[in-house]
Amino acid sequence: MSKAQLMAFLAKAQASPDLQQRIDAAADASAVTALAREEGFLFSPASLARHLRG
């Protein structure tokens, strides 16, 4: 579930320049996950870090 939520959030971010700017301004992975939670997506900072590492 977490990975699906992460991928959905990233897809939304690609379609929304405003959201992408807010992600770029986030201080760290925890801030990005808090932003995602505000948008209705649930995933952990660790899931985000794993995705970014590839």
DATA-V946467 format. One record per residue. N is the residue number from 0. RES is the residue in one small letter. D_CENTER is the distance of its C-alpha to the mean C-alpha in Angstrom with 1 decimal. Layout:
n = (N;N)
res = (RES;RES)
d_center = (D_CENTER;D_CENTER)
//
This chain:
n = (0;1;2;3;4;5;6;7;8;9;10;11;12;13;14;15;16;17;18;19;20;21;22;23;24;25;26;27;28;29;30;31;32;33;34;35;36;37;38;39;40;41;42;43;44;45;46;47;48;49;50;51;52;53)
res = (m;s;k;a;q;l;m;a;f;l;a;k;a;q;a;s;p;d;l;q;q;r;i;d;a;a;a;d;a;s;a;v;t;a;l;a;r;e;e;g;f;l;f;s;p;a;s;l;a;r;h;l;r;g)
d_center = (13.9;10.8;10.5;11.3;8.7;5.9;8.2;8.7;5.5;5.9;9.4;9.3;7.9;10.8;13.1;12.5;13.7;13.3;9.6;9.4;11.9;10.2;7.2;10.3;12.2;10.1;12.5;10.7;8.1;9.4;8.9;5.2;5.5;8.4;7.1;5.2;8.6;10.4;9.4;10.6;8.0;8.8;7.9;9.1;8.7;11.2;9.5;6.8;10.1;12.1;10.1;10.5;14.1;14.8)
//
